[in-house]
Amino acid sequence: MAQQQNPTPIPFSEPPWLNGLPSPYYTDSHKRWQKACRAFVSTNLHAQAFEWDSAETLPEHVFQTFAKANMLIPSLPAPLPVEWLKKLGMTDILGAVNVEEWDYIHTAIYCDEMARNGLSGPSGSLTTGMSFGVPPILKFGNKQLQDRFLPELLKGEKRTCIAITEPGAGSDVANIATEAMKSEDGKHYIVNGTKKWITNGIWADYSTMAVRTGGPGPGGLSMLVVPLKGYPGVTMRRLKVAGQISAGTTYIELDDVKVPVENLIGEEGMGMRYVMTNFNHERRR
């Protein structure tokens, strides 16, 4: 059995299994992972988390440190996309757990350890794009879409976000108004609208975006991979929020943004189903 780190002595601050109580759920794999995860996150995030949150942003090198150590991958849904990860040479996380072993208990440990500083912004600035923006491409994207976007996103070479919420609809997904109408030649979607409260948006190269390609209601929704940072027609500005100020909450305006039709995720009209499926992991985290 892997040796556990000494838990903090503060009462009720650690899960019972970490304090030595028996559990039928936590295996040696989970215990190895907790030890390695706590050591990495304590050194590379928690040690300066309050300083970075006070500065309202994390330095870019923090994201790169996590990406190079495969420490963004734990924010994906379990089981992990083993075939893709191995294709990219990502076989384990911190040498403690192989990617094919990963389950939602490993995920829960990761979430616990990332949250130990009591701040939601620093951890959210690192993980939200990967956790929410990548899964729809993995689950519903066709091969060409995955081949184009997943290698850079999974390795942390490019960043993404999820863009659903709007000023006029809030979280009423069925009534979002951002339109994506096909061009006359059928080669592009022309996207117009606004997105608000988009976590990580200000740093994102792409967005997994809910758009309206058809009529009113849930049946008219689709999802696109929309280029963001520096792309013609896209304007972004940060929003100063109270809860996670360092997580890059963003207001996005889209003015005749040309998106290749090949960037459609899955099928037209299936956007509501894709968003709701994605919420299972988003809300679980």
KAVENKA-V503621 format. One record per pair of residues at least 4 apart in sequence whose ideal C-beta (glycine too) atoms are under 8 Angstrom apart, sorted by sequence separation. I is the first residue (numbers start at 1). J is the second residue. If there is no record, write none. Layout:
i->(I I)
j->(J J)
This chain:
i->(10 14 15 17 26 27 28 29 30 31 32 33 34 35 36 37 38 39 40 41 42 43 45 48 49 50 51 58 60 61 62 63 64 65 67 76 81 82 83 84 86 92 93 97 98 102 103 104 105 106 107 108 109 110 111 112 119 120 121 122 123 124 127 128 129 130 131 133 134 135 136 137 141 142 143 144 145 146 147 149 150 151 153 165 166 169 172 182 183 200 215 216 227 230 241 245 259 264 266 270 271 272 273 274 275 276 278 279 280 281 8 14 16 17 25 26 41 42 52 58 66 67 76 80 85 86 92 97 101 102 115 117 128 129 136 141 152 153 165 183 214 215 226 229 240 244 7 8 17 52 65 66 85 92 93 151 152 153 165 169 182 183 195 201 214 228 7 16 52 73 91 92 153 164 168 169 182 183 213 214 227 229 17 91 115 137 138 141 169 181 182 212 213 214 226 228 241 266 17 63 90 93 97 114 137 149 164 168 180 181 198 212 213 240 265 52 166 180 211 212 238 239 7 149 166 180 210 211 238 239 7 73 114 137 138 164 166 179 195 210 211 238 239 86 114 137 178 179 210 211 237 238 4 85 178 179 195 209 236 237 178 208 209 211 236 18 134 137 177 178 208 209 236 45 73 82 176 178 208 209 235 236 44 82 191 193 207 234 235 74 80 134 206 207 234 70 73 80 133 134 191 206 234 235 44 45 79 206 207 233 234 44 70 71 80 189 205 206 233 70 71 79 130 205 233 234 69 70 78 79 189 204 205 228 233 69 78 204 232 233 2 73 78 130 134 136 203 231 232 1 4 133 166 167 201 74 78 133 166 226 2 5 40 78 132 133 166 167 1 2 4 5 41 77 129 130 132 165 166 227 4 40 129 164 165 178 180 182 226 3 74 75 129 163 165 178 179 180 181 227 2 5 74 128 129 165 178 179 180 191 226 5 128 176 178 179 202 225 75 163 176 177 189 191 201 202 224 74 162 176 202 37 161 162 173 226 161 163 225 161 224 160 161 224 225 159 175 223 224 175 180 191 197 222 223 161 174 196 222 223 159 160 163 174 180 197 222 159 160 161 162 163 164 173 176 199 203 207 222 159 160 161 162 163 164 202 204 222 158 159 160 161 162 163 174 200 201 222 223 158 160 173 199 200 201 202 221 222 223 199 201 220 221 222 199 200 219 221 198 199 201 221 223 75 197 198 223 75 153 198 218 219 40 72 76 84 198 214 218 221 72 75 76 196 213 214 75 195 196 213 37 73 81 149 194 195 208 36 72 76 77 194 213 36 37 76 194 195 33 36 66 194 211 33 35 193 210 63 76 84 192 33 63 88 163 191 192 32 33 58 62 90 192 32 90 160 191 192 210 53 84 88 190 191 29 50 58 88 132 133 161 190 191 29 49 53 57 58 190 191 45 50 53 85 189 190 46 49 52 84 129 188 189 46 128 129 133 137 188 189 29 37 41 45 128 136 188 189 33 37 41 49 81 133 187 188 42 129 133 134 187 189 30 34 38 41 124 125 129 133 183 186 189 30 33 37 124 132 149 178 29 33 45 38 45 26 30 34 180 182 25 145 45 73 140 72 141 136 67 68 137 67 161 163 66 67 64 63 63 15 174 173 173 173 164 148 162 145 144 145 125 128 145 124 145 162 125 121 124 125 120 121 124 125 120 121 122 141 142 119 121 122 140 141 121 140 119 120 137 136 136 140 140 139 136 139 139 63 136 136 135 132 135 132 131 132 131 131 111 107 104 56 58 56 57 56 55 57 53 53 52 77 77 75)
j->(14 18 19 21 30 31 32 33 34 35 36 37 38 39 40 41 42 43 44 45 46 47 49 52 53 54 55 62 64 65 66 67 68 69 71 80 85 86 87 88 90 96 97 101 102 106 107 108 109 110 111 112 113 114 115 116 123 124 125 126 127 128 131 132 133 134 135 137 138 139 140 141 145 146 147 148 149 150 151 153 154 155 157 169 170 173 176 186 187 204 219 220 231 234 245 249 263 268 270 274 275 276 277 278 279 280 282 283 284 285 13 19 21 22 30 31 46 47 57 63 71 72 81 85 90 91 97 102 106 107 120 122 133 134 141 146 157 158 170 188 219 220 231 234 245 249 13 14 23 58 71 72 91 98 99 157 158 159 171 175 188 189 201 207 220 234 14 23 59 80 98 99 160 171 175 176 189 190 220 221 234 236 25 99 123 145 146 149 177 189 190 220 221 222 234 236 249 274 26 72 99 102 106 123 146 158 173 177 189 190 207 221 222 249 274 62 176 190 221 222 248 249 18 160 177 191 221 222 249 250 19 85 126 149 150 176 178 191 207 222 223 250 251 99 127 150 191 192 223 224 250 251 18 99 192 193 209 223 250 251 193 223 224 226 251 34 150 153 193 194 224 225 252 62 90 99 193 195 225 226 252 253 62 100 209 211 225 252 253 93 99 153 225 226 253 90 93 100 153 154 211 226 254 255 65 66 100 227 228 254 255 66 92 93 102 211 227 228 255 93 94 102 153 228 256 257 93 94 102 103 213 228 229 252 257 94 103 229 257 258 28 99 104 156 160 162 229 257 258 28 31 160 193 194 228 102 106 161 194 254 31 34 69 107 161 162 195 196 31 32 34 35 71 107 159 160 162 195 196 257 35 71 160 195 196 209 211 213 257 35 106 107 161 195 197 210 211 212 213 259 35 38 107 161 162 198 211 212 213 224 259 39 162 210 212 213 236 259 110 198 211 212 224 226 236 237 259 110 198 212 238 74 198 199 210 263 199 201 263 200 263 200 201 264 265 200 216 264 265 217 222 233 239 264 265 204 217 239 265 266 203 204 207 218 224 241 266 204 205 206 207 208 209 218 221 244 248 252 267 205 206 207 208 209 210 248 250 268 205 206 207 208 209 210 221 247 248 269 270 206 208 221 247 248 249 250 269 270 271 248 250 269 270 271 249 250 269 271 249 250 252 272 274 127 249 250 275 128 206 251 271 272 94 126 130 138 252 268 272 275 127 130 131 251 268 269 131 251 252 269 94 130 138 206 251 252 265 94 130 134 135 252 271 95 96 135 253 254 93 96 126 254 271 94 96 254 271 125 138 146 254 96 126 151 226 254 255 96 97 122 126 154 256 97 155 225 256 257 275 119 150 154 256 257 96 117 125 155 199 200 228 257 258 97 117 121 125 126 258 259 114 119 122 154 258 259 116 119 122 154 199 258 259 117 199 200 204 208 259 260 101 109 113 117 200 208 260 261 106 110 114 122 154 206 260 261 116 203 207 208 261 263 105 109 113 116 199 200 204 208 258 261 264 106 109 113 200 208 225 254 106 110 122 116 123 105 109 113 259 261 105 225 126 154 223 156 225 223 155 156 225 156 250 252 156 157 156 156 159 112 272 272 275 276 275 262 278 262 262 263 244 247 264 244 265 282 246 243 246 247 243 244 247 248 244 245 246 265 266 244 246 247 265 266 247 266 246 247 265 265 266 270 274 274 274 277 278 203 277 278 278 278 281 281 281 282 282 285 285 285 284 240 246 245 246 246 246 248 245 246 246 280 281 285)
